Amino acid sequence: MRVFIIAGEPSGDRLGAALMAGLKELRPDITFDGIGGEGMQAEGLTSRFPMKELSVMGIAEILPKYRALKARIRETAAQVVETRPDVMITIDSPDFSLRVARLVKEACDVRTVHYVAPTVWAWRPKRAAKMARYIDHVLALFPFEPPLMTREGMACDFVGHPVVAEPQATPEQAKAFRAAHGLGDAPVALVLPGSRSGEVGRLAEVFGEALGLFQKAQPDLKIVVPAAAAVADQVAEAVRGWPVDALVLDPRAQSAADAAAEKRAAFRAADVALAASGTVSLELAAARTPMVIAYRMHWLSFYLIRRMALVDTVTLVNLVSETRVVPDFLGPDCTAERIAGGLAAVLAEPDAQNRAMERTMERLGEGGDPPGMRAARAVLQGMQA
């Protein structure tokens, strides 16, 4: 069995790696071709070109790289048509993946599977009807998505969200983390300003200002900043300009396994978190860490997205739990004063978020089969239908 698989960013690479592992377990004869990062390459993929070429966010941010991305779209589609795999699996990155799928379907009848349903419940609802012309099967991360896909004629399976399969720190590990870093019993705020340089550049200053205001109300507050390896130097430099002291966790200073364990312990040890908008809200929910979400982007991207938005929150915990207990401050609302007020409110009254986080994890498949295996079964069953 031959699979052409495409991921365009780190989160997609993690999904792809878990799916590949599941497919290899179910079909030992399988071979892979396509585009992916380190995780997928560790499962046996030789990437056609570096995945980082596709890791671009935001409408305005994409424009300068549009010509190069368009060339990669044509090149990738031609490779699929030439090699004629048994199935092509595209993972998230819809602006790239779905354009590749359209060109492939125009040229041949290769089966197409798209992993991660587009957020038609949030904005651009007509995307489901459009993608049905060239996507045969969708693998959904959220339980409310399959009806939105099947009504447009595509097969769709809810396979669970990968966050439910990630290991979590124990209370003992969290206690050891506090002891190792001299945090004692003080309240701890976890700060996550993003994993991309642009995110850190837009958020670090306002996050620092917000923490300065928050610490005035919580003088014994301790601040921990787990930095992503790709932006660790940038984060460390930004934190040096903050009006508060903060412990920066640099994953490059230790092995990957030790860095991941320390990050998990930090998540569990924290009393409240301030994070950039994204799937990190689900990581925090899995660790049962109450949170405040904030995000700034290019003004044009924010203006266009806000005009098209169908939901009143971008925070996944709010959406999955069907609550609005996680404060999110976006665009012009992403100010130090609003963020500090949100942190103070959550730290004082975390119970509503605790209930929402429990509900979120249950609905995403916590306690069931790993999502990668569920996704692999769905792919193989879909091919036999």
LUMFIMAR-556580 format. One record per residue (C-alpha): residue in three letters; x, y, z. Coordinates in nm, 4 decimals, always signed. Layout:
N
["ALA" [X Y Z]]
...
This chain:
385
["MET" [+0.0000 +0.0000 +0.0000]]
["ARG" [+0.1399 +0.3387 -0.1038]]
["VAL" [+0.0426 +0.6612 +0.0740]]
["PHE" [+0.1287 +1.0164 -0.0300]]
["ILE" [+0.0982 +1.2260 +0.2874]]
["ILE" [+0.1345 +1.6016 +0.3298]]
["ALA" [+0.1722 +1.8179 +0.6408]]
["GLY" [+0.2531 +2.1878 +0.6368]]
["GLU" [+0.3235 +2.2824 +0.9978]]
["PRO" [+0.4419 +2.1281 +1.3275]]
["SER" [+0.0932 +2.0414 +1.4551]]
["GLY" [+0.0197 +1.8627 +1.1286]]
["ASP" [+0.3520 +1.6823 +1.1496]]
["ARG" [+0.2532 +1.5432 +1.4897]]
["LEU" [-0.0830 +1.4286 +1.3541]]
["GLY" [+0.0872 +1.2750 +1.0538]]
["ALA" [+0.3428 +1.0886 +1.2627]]
["ALA" [+0.0735 +0.9322 +1.4833]]
["LEU" [-0.1353 +0.8390 +1.1780]]
["MET" [+0.1669 +0.6858 +1.0055]]
["ALA" [+0.2474 +0.4817 +1.3160]]
["GLY" [-0.1097 +0.3515 +1.3212]]
["LEU" [-0.1056 +0.2677 +0.9527]]
["LYS" [+0.2239 +0.0818 +0.9860]]
["GLU" [+0.0799 -0.1265 +1.2690]]
["LEU" [-0.2309 -0.2156 +1.0679]]
["ARG" [-0.0574 -0.2492 +0.7289]]
["PRO" [+0.3084 -0.3535 +0.7609]]
["ASP" [+0.3459 -0.3429 +0.3818]]
["ILE" [+0.2804 +0.0325 +0.3674]]
["THR" [+0.5195 +0.2876 +0.2113]]
["PHE" [+0.5093 +0.6664 +0.2397]]
["ASP" [+0.5908 +0.9585 +0.0126]]
["GLY" [+0.5179 +1.3280 +0.0548]]
["ILE" [+0.6034 +1.6285 +0.2739]]
["GLY" [+0.6461 +1.6386 +0.6489]]
["GLY" [+0.8616 +1.7352 +0.9417]]
["GLU" [+1.0789 +1.5531 +1.1909]]
["GLY" [+0.8011 +1.3425 +1.3401]]
["MET" [+0.6828 +1.2065 +1.0077]]
["GLN" [+1.0378 +1.1527 +0.8904]]
["ALA" [+1.1022 +0.9456 +1.2020]]
["GLU" [+0.8127 +0.7219 +1.0914]]
["GLY" [+0.9718 +0.6608 +0.7536]]
["LEU" [+0.8926 +0.9593 +0.5308]]
["THR" [+1.1576 +1.1221 +0.3133]]
["SER" [+1.0160 +1.4727 +0.2691]]
["ARG" [+1.0125 +1.6053 -0.0866]]
["PHE" [+1.1123 +1.9501 +0.0429]]
["PRO" [+1.1408 +2.1153 +0.3880]]
["MET" [+0.8033 +2.1434 +0.5564]]
["LYS" [+0.8949 +2.4827 +0.7012]]
["GLU" [+0.8385 +2.6365 +0.3567]]
["LEU" [+0.4659 +2.5891 +0.4189]]
["SER" [+0.4509 +2.7129 +0.7799]]
["VAL" [+0.2947 +3.0537 +0.7169]]
["MET" [-0.0012 +3.2021 +0.9081]]
["GLY" [-0.2329 +3.4925 +0.8348]]
["ILE" [-0.3686 +3.6400 +0.5152]]
["ALA" [-0.1324 +3.9363 +0.5041]]
["GLU" [+0.1623 +3.7167 +0.6057]]
["ILE" [+0.1045 +3.4744 +0.3160]]
["LEU" [+0.1000 +3.7392 +0.0427]]
["PRO" [+0.4798 +3.7922 +0.0156]]
["LYS" [+0.5337 +3.4162 -0.0223]]
["TYR" [+0.2354 +3.3450 -0.2431]]
["ARG" [+0.4288 +3.2914 -0.5668]]
["ALA" [+0.6641 +3.0357 -0.4084]]
["LEU" [+0.3736 +2.8563 -0.2379]]
["LYS" [+0.1806 +2.8406 -0.5640]]
["ALA" [+0.4783 +2.6785 -0.7351]]
["ARG" [+0.5022 +2.4199 -0.4564]]
["ILE" [+0.1301 +2.3456 -0.4950]]
["ARG" [+0.1717 +2.2689 -0.8666]]
["GLU" [+0.4889 +2.0686 -0.8046]]
["THR" [+0.3332 +1.8566 -0.5293]]
["ALA" [+0.0162 +1.7831 -0.7263]]
["ALA" [+0.2249 +1.6758 -1.0255]]
["GLN" [+0.4210 +1.4359 -0.8049]]
["VAL" [+0.0987 +1.2735 -0.6809]]
["VAL" [-0.0394 +1.2391 -1.0311]]
["GLU" [+0.2880 +1.0906 -1.1518]]
["THR" [+0.3265 +0.8354 -0.8700]]
["ARG" [-0.0463 +0.7425 -0.8399]]
["PRO" [-0.0529 +0.6329 -0.4738]]
["ASP" [-0.3394 +0.4301 -0.3303]]
["VAL" [-0.4433 +0.7312 -0.1252]]
["MET" [-0.3316 +1.0894 -0.0720]]
["ILE" [-0.3693 +1.2226 +0.2820]]
["THR" [-0.3433 +1.5966 +0.3374]]
["ILE" [-0.3166 +1.7240 +0.6936]]
["ASP" [-0.4549 +2.0642 +0.7888]]
["SER" [-0.2840 +2.3649 +0.6124]]
["PRO" [-0.5938 +2.4005 +0.3926]]
["ASP" [-0.4630 +2.6865 +0.1794]]
["PHE" [-0.1936 +2.4512 +0.0547]]
["SER" [-0.3456 +2.1057 +0.0987]]
["LEU" [-0.6828 +2.1648 -0.0612]]
["ARG" [-0.5317 +2.3358 -0.3624]]
["VAL" [-0.3096 +2.0320 -0.4133]]
["ALA" [-0.6130 +1.8030 -0.3819]]
["ARG" [-0.8074 +2.0035 -0.6400]]
["LEU" [-0.5286 +1.9749 -0.8969]]
["VAL" [-0.4875 +1.6036 -0.8269]]
["LYS" [-0.8590 +1.5321 -0.8724]]
["GLU" [-0.8651 +1.7301 -1.1959]]
["ALA" [-0.5960 +1.4983 -1.3341]]
["CYS" [-0.6722 +1.1525 -1.1882]]
["ASP" [-0.8930 +0.9505 -0.9525]]
["VAL" [-0.6530 +0.9073 -0.6582]]
["ARG" [-0.8503 +0.8791 -0.3344]]
["THR" [-0.8151 +1.1925 -0.1231]]
["VAL" [-0.8385 +1.2129 +0.2547]]
["HIS" [-0.8119 +1.5389 +0.4471]]
["TYR" [-0.7150 +1.5202 +0.8154]]
["VAL" [-0.8549 +1.8089 +1.0237]]
["ALA" [-1.1862 +1.9409 +0.9015]]
["PRO" [-1.1784 +2.3059 +0.7983]]
["THR" [-1.3300 +2.5350 +1.0577]]
["VAL" [-1.6498 +2.5940 +0.8627]]
["TRP" [-1.8260 +2.6369 +1.1986]]
["ALA" [-1.6052 +2.9420 +1.2638]]
["TRP" [-1.5789 +3.1163 +0.9268]]
["ARG" [-1.6102 +3.0619 +0.5508]]
["PRO" [-1.8853 +2.7953 +0.5751]]
["LYS" [-1.8951 +2.7417 +0.1986]]
["ARG" [-1.5547 +2.5704 +0.2127]]
["ALA" [-1.7177 +2.2368 +0.2925]]
["ALA" [-1.9190 +2.2396 -0.0306]]
["LYS" [-1.6143 +2.3441 -0.2323]]
["MET" [-1.3816 +2.0837 -0.0870]]
["ALA" [-1.6401 +1.8101 -0.1468]]
["ARG" [-1.5532 +1.8363 -0.5165]]
["TYR" [-1.2048 +1.6975 -0.4551]]
["ILE" [-1.1985 +1.5419 -0.1053]]
["ASP" [-1.3464 +1.1960 -0.0574]]
["HIS" [-1.3027 +1.1520 +0.3174]]
["VAL" [-1.2458 +1.3840 +0.6135]]
["LEU" [-1.0915 +1.2927 +0.9497]]
["ALA" [-1.2314 +1.5291 +1.2136]]
["LEU" [-1.0770 +1.6299 +1.5459]]
["PHE" [-1.3976 +1.7566 +1.7025]]
["PRO" [-1.7213 +1.5620 +1.7598]]
["PHE" [-1.9480 +1.8357 +1.6218]]
["GLU" [-1.7785 +1.8379 +1.2783]]
["PRO" [-1.8924 +1.5179 +1.0945]]
["PRO" [-2.2490 +1.6376 +1.0203]]
["LEU" [-2.1086 +1.9536 +0.8619]]
["MET" [-1.8973 +1.7439 +0.6258]]
["THR" [-2.1373 +1.4585 +0.5452]]
["ARG" [-2.4196 +1.6916 +0.4468]]
["GLU" [-2.1952 +1.8120 +0.1639]]
["GLY" [-2.1364 +1.4570 +0.0395]]
["MET" [-1.8034 +1.3639 +0.1981]]
["ALA" [-1.7435 +1.0709 +0.4301]]
["CYS" [-1.6314 +1.1973 +0.7706]]
["ASP" [-1.5132 +1.0256 +1.0887]]
["PHE" [-1.4498 +1.1840 +1.4275]]
["VAL" [-1.1157 +1.0321 +1.5281]]
["GLY" [-1.0443 +1.2239 +1.8468]]
["HIS" [-0.8008 +1.5024 +1.9203]]
["PRO" [-0.4315 +1.4102 +1.9685]]
["VAL" [-0.4112 +1.6084 +2.2903]]
["VAL" [-0.6002 +1.3338 +2.4738]]
["ALA" [-0.3182 +1.0858 +2.4054]]
["GLU" [-0.0377 +1.3075 +2.5314]]
["PRO" [+0.1219 +1.2173 +2.8668]]
["GLN" [+0.0510 +1.4412 +3.1639]]
["ALA" [+0.2615 +1.5216 +3.4684]]
["THR" [+0.1669 +1.3761 +3.8048]]
["PRO" [+0.1088 +1.5906 +4.1148]]
["GLU" [+0.4411 +1.4598 +4.2464]]
["GLN" [+0.6222 +1.5761 +3.9312]]
["ALA" [+0.4577 +1.9173 +3.9584]]
["LYS" [+0.5678 +1.9420 +4.3225]]
["ALA" [+0.9227 +1.8440 +4.2257]]
["PHE" [+0.9248 +2.1126 +3.9546]]
["ARG" [+0.8250 +2.3772 +4.2064]]
["ALA" [+1.0945 +2.2612 +4.4468]]
["ALA" [+1.3661 +2.2467 +4.1800]]
["HIS" [+1.3013 +2.6073 +4.0773]]
["GLY" [+1.2379 +2.7537 +4.4229]]
["LEU" [+0.8721 +2.8334 +4.3553]]
["GLY" [+0.7468 +2.7045 +4.6883]]
["ASP" [+0.3733 +2.7441 +4.7415]]
["ALA" [+0.3476 +3.0772 +4.5604]]
["PRO" [+0.0910 +3.1216 +4.2833]]
["VAL" [+0.2506 +3.0398 +3.9473]]
["ALA" [+0.1542 +3.1963 +3.6150]]
["LEU" [+0.2555 +3.0035 +3.3044]]
["VAL" [+0.3217 +3.2257 +3.0013]]
["LEU" [+0.3126 +3.0935 +2.6434]]
["PRO" [+0.3693 +3.3706 +2.3875]]
["GLY" [+0.3679 +3.1409 +2.0837]]
["SER" [+0.5959 +2.9125 +1.8881]]
["ARG" [+0.6517 +3.1360 +1.5842]]
["SER" [+0.8766 +3.4382 +1.5663]]
["GLY" [+0.5946 +3.6633 +1.4474]]
["GLU" [+0.3722 +3.5621 +1.7371]]
["VAL" [+0.6422 +3.6275 +1.9943]]
["GLY" [+0.7194 +3.9612 +1.8322]]
["ARG" [+0.3574 +4.0723 +1.8517]]
["LEU" [+0.2738 +3.9337 +2.1963]]
["ALA" [+0.5820 +3.9442 +2.4199]]
["GLU" [+0.5642 +4.3141 +2.5044]]
["VAL" [+0.1954 +4.3260 +2.5899]]
["PHE" [+0.2252 +4.0004 +2.7848]]
["GLY" [+0.5063 +4.1524 +2.9910]]
["GLU" [+0.3036 +4.4659 +3.0599]]
["ALA" [+0.0028 +4.2575 +3.1627]]
["LEU" [+0.2128 +4.0474 +3.3993]]
["GLY" [+0.3514 +4.3632 +3.5574]]
["LEU" [-0.0017 +4.4793 +3.6341]]
["PHE" [-0.1066 +4.1339 +3.7526]]
["GLN" [+0.1890 +4.1053 +3.9904]]
["LYS" [+0.0935 +4.4314 +4.1589]]
["ALA" [-0.2203 +4.2548 +4.2811]]
["GLN" [-0.0285 +3.9294 +4.3473]]
["PRO" [+0.3108 +4.0367 +4.4879]]
["ASP" [+0.4250 +3.6782 +4.5516]]
["LEU" [+0.3439 +3.5688 +4.1952]]
["LYS" [+0.6028 +3.3535 +4.0177]]
["ILE" [+0.6213 +3.3491 +3.6383]]
["VAL" [+0.7360 +3.0581 +3.4230]]
["VAL" [+0.7830 +3.0821 +3.0465]]
["PRO" [+0.8304 +2.7522 +2.8573]]
["ALA" [+0.9920 +2.8638 +2.5305]]
["ALA" [+0.9610 +2.6766 +2.2024]]
["ALA" [+1.3053 +2.5792 +2.0729]]
["ALA" [+1.2667 +2.7745 +1.7482]]
["VAL" [+1.2090 +3.1033 +1.9345]]
["ALA" [+1.3930 +3.0417 +2.2618]]
["ASP" [+1.6511 +3.3161 +2.2065]]
["GLN" [+1.3817 +3.5631 +2.1033]]
["VAL" [+1.1710 +3.4781 +2.4084]]
["ALA" [+1.4669 +3.5109 +2.6447]]
["GLU" [+1.5549 +3.8512 +2.4981]]
["ALA" [+1.1944 +3.9726 +2.5274]]
["VAL" [+1.1611 +3.8538 +2.8870]]
["ARG" [+1.4696 +4.0511 +2.9872]]
["GLY" [+1.2719 +4.3656 +2.9049]]
["TRP" [+0.9692 +4.2734 +3.1171]]
["PRO" [+0.8933 +4.4643 +3.4390]]
["VAL" [+0.8773 +4.1297 +3.6257]]
["ASP" [+1.1195 +3.8456 +3.6844]]
["ALA" [+1.0448 +3.5261 +3.4957]]
["LEU" [+1.1909 +3.1795 +3.4693]]
["VAL" [+1.2457 +3.0876 +3.1035]]
["LEU" [+1.2558 +2.7156 +3.0258]]
["ASP" [+1.4857 +2.6651 +2.7272]]
["PRO" [+1.4278 +2.3177 +2.5785]]
["ARG" [+1.7641 +2.3287 +2.4016]]
["ALA" [+1.9453 +2.3021 +2.7343]]
["GLN" [+1.8462 +1.9372 +2.7815]]
["SER" [+1.7420 +1.6281 +2.5932]]
["ALA" [+1.4113 +1.6312 +2.4078]]
["ALA" [+1.2605 +1.3836 +2.6538]]
["ASP" [+1.3736 +1.5824 +2.9581]]
["ALA" [+1.2533 +1.9101 +2.8054]]
["ALA" [+0.9116 +1.7628 +2.7325]]
["ALA" [+0.8872 +1.6252 +3.0865]]
["GLU" [+0.9813 +1.9613 +3.2359]]
["LYS" [+0.7224 +2.1382 +3.0220]]
["ARG" [+0.4531 +1.8941 +3.1337]]
["ALA" [+0.5506 +1.9489 +3.4958]]
["ALA" [+0.5364 +2.3269 +3.4486]]
["PHE" [+0.1876 +2.3009 +3.3005]]
["ARG" [+0.0682 +2.0924 +3.5952]]
["ALA" [+0.2408 +2.3152 +3.8530]]
["ALA" [+0.0860 +2.6379 +3.7265]]
["ASP" [-0.2198 +2.7962 +3.8850]]
["VAL" [-0.3103 +3.0037 +3.5787]]
["ALA" [-0.1777 +3.0454 +3.2249]]
["LEU" [-0.1554 +3.3269 +2.9729]]
["ALA" [-0.1249 +3.1888 +2.6212]]
["ALA" [-0.1370 +3.2834 +2.2578]]
["SER" [-0.4496 +3.1680 +2.0787]]
["GLY" [-0.4278 +2.8192 +1.9289]]
["THR" [-0.4319 +2.4527 +2.0187]]
["VAL" [-0.2256 +2.5287 +2.3289]]
["SER" [-0.5597 +2.5934 +2.5008]]
["LEU" [-0.6310 +2.2214 +2.4679]]
["GLU" [-0.2861 +2.1323 +2.6040]]
["LEU" [-0.3623 +2.3486 +2.9052]]
["ALA" [-0.7038 +2.1879 +2.9423]]
["ALA" [-0.5462 +1.8420 +2.9335]]
["ALA" [-0.3188 +1.9528 +3.2198]]
["ARG" [-0.6224 +2.1099 +3.3931]]
["THR" [-0.4542 +2.4531 +3.4007]]
["PRO" [-0.7013 +2.7464 +3.3973]]
["MET" [-0.6147 +3.0012 +3.1321]]
["VAL" [-0.6500 +3.3356 +2.9622]]
["ILE" [-0.6025 +3.3528 +2.5847]]
["ALA" [-0.4768 +3.6565 +2.3936]]
["TYR" [-0.3608 +3.7234 +2.0397]]
["ARG" [-0.2495 +4.0015 +1.8090]]
["MET" [-0.2071 +3.9708 +1.4347]]
["HIS" [-0.1602 +4.1980 +1.1357]]
["TRP" [-0.4462 +4.4471 +1.1383]]
["LEU" [-0.5602 +4.3411 +0.7900]]
["SER" [-0.5741 +3.9728 +0.8847]]
["PHE" [-0.7722 +4.0541 +1.1992]]
["TYR" [-1.0139 +4.2813 +1.0138]]
["LEU" [-1.0874 +4.0259 +0.7428]]
["ILE" [-1.1208 +3.7313 +0.9802]]
["ARG" [-1.3453 +3.9229 +1.2214]]
["ARG" [-1.5791 +4.0190 +0.9358]]
["MET" [-1.6125 +3.6544 +0.8326]]
["ALA" [-1.6313 +3.4990 +1.1813]]
["LEU" [-1.9374 +3.2903 +1.2708]]
["VAL" [-1.8452 +3.2347 +1.6372]]
["ASP" [-1.7919 +3.4733 +1.9253]]
["THR" [-1.4801 +3.2981 +2.0597]]
["VAL" [-1.1729 +3.1377 +1.9043]]
["THR" [-1.0793 +2.9398 +2.2140]]
["LEU" [-1.1319 +2.5691 +2.1582]]
["VAL" [-1.2099 +2.4929 +2.5221]]
["ASN" [-1.5017 +2.7360 +2.5018]]
["LEU" [-1.6263 +2.5817 +2.1782]]
["VAL" [-1.5959 +2.2149 +2.2727]]
["SER" [-1.7372 +2.2606 +2.6218]]
["GLU" [-2.0113 +2.4915 +2.4892]]
["THR" [-1.9223 +2.7542 +2.7492]]
["ARG" [-1.7490 +3.0904 +2.7409]]
["VAL" [-1.5533 +3.0585 +3.0626]]
["VAL" [-1.2067 +3.1127 +2.9106]]
["PRO" [-1.1440 +3.4849 +2.8535]]
["ASP" [-0.9934 +3.5577 +2.5131]]
["PHE" [-0.8602 +3.8987 +2.4182]]
["LEU" [-0.7999 +3.9371 +2.0467]]
["GLY" [-0.6840 +4.2195 +1.8202]]
["PRO" [-0.7668 +4.5573 +1.9771]]
["ASP" [-0.8870 +4.3839 +2.2957]]
["CYS" [-0.5382 +4.2395 +2.3484]]
["THR" [-0.4291 +4.5035 +2.5993]]
["ALA" [-0.2296 +4.4770 +2.9190]]
["GLU" [-0.5186 +4.6014 +3.1315]]
["ARG" [-0.7724 +4.3523 +2.9936]]
["ILE" [-0.5318 +4.0603 +3.0132]]
["ALA" [-0.4288 +4.1414 +3.3722]]
["GLY" [-0.7935 +4.1665 +3.4745]]
["GLY" [-0.8678 +3.8324 +3.3093]]
["LEU" [-0.5788 +3.6627 +3.4885]]
["ALA" [-0.6901 +3.7988 +3.8258]]
["ALA" [-1.0481 +3.6810 +3.7705]]
["VAL" [-0.9466 +3.3302 +3.6640]]
["LEU" [-0.6996 +3.2868 +3.9492]]
["ALA" [-0.9661 +3.3926 +4.1996]]
["GLU" [-1.2438 +3.1724 +4.0571]]
["PRO" [-1.1126 +2.8727 +3.8592]]
["ASP" [-1.4007 +2.6299 +3.9234]]
["ALA" [-1.6007 +2.7077 +3.6093]]
["GLN" [-1.2950 +2.6531 +3.3925]]
["ASN" [-1.2126 +2.3307 +3.5743]]
["ARG" [-1.5557 +2.1912 +3.4850]]
["ALA" [-1.5251 +2.3090 +3.1252]]
["MET" [-1.1824 +2.1485 +3.0885]]
["GLU" [-1.3131 +1.8143 +3.2164]]
["ARG" [-1.6017 +1.8272 +2.9695]]
["THR" [-1.3693 +1.9239 +2.6851]]
["MET" [-1.1332 +1.6331 +2.7381]]
["GLU" [-1.4193 +1.3851 +2.7701]]
["ARG" [-1.5717 +1.5055 +2.4433]]
["LEU" [-1.2372 +1.4893 +2.2631]]
["GLY" [-1.1941 +1.1202 +2.3420]]
["GLU" [-0.9930 +1.1076 +2.6621]]
["GLY" [-0.9687 +0.7499 +2.7840]]
["GLY" [-1.0362 +0.5912 +2.4433]]
["ASP" [-0.8108 +0.4544 +2.1692]]
["PRO" [-0.5280 +0.6868 +2.0583]]
["PRO" [-0.6450 +0.9250 +1.7843]]
["GLY" [-0.3631 +0.8192 +1.5506]]
["MET" [-0.4865 +0.4612 +1.5544]]
["ARG" [-0.8488 +0.5714 +1.5177]]
["ALA" [-0.7473 +0.7823 +1.2189]]
["ALA" [-0.5542 +0.4932 +1.0634]]
["ARG" [-0.8535 +0.2603 +1.0971]]
["ALA" [-1.0804 +0.5225 +0.9432]]
["VAL" [-0.8470 +0.5643 +0.6433]]
["LEU" [-0.8323 +0.1898 +0.5767]]
["GLN" [-1.2048 +0.1375 +0.6274]]
["GLY" [-1.2804 +0.4257 +0.3954]]
["MET" [-1.0684 +0.2682 +0.1219]]
["GLN" [-1.2694 -0.0549 +0.1507]]
["ALA" [-1.6093 +0.1167 +0.1366]]
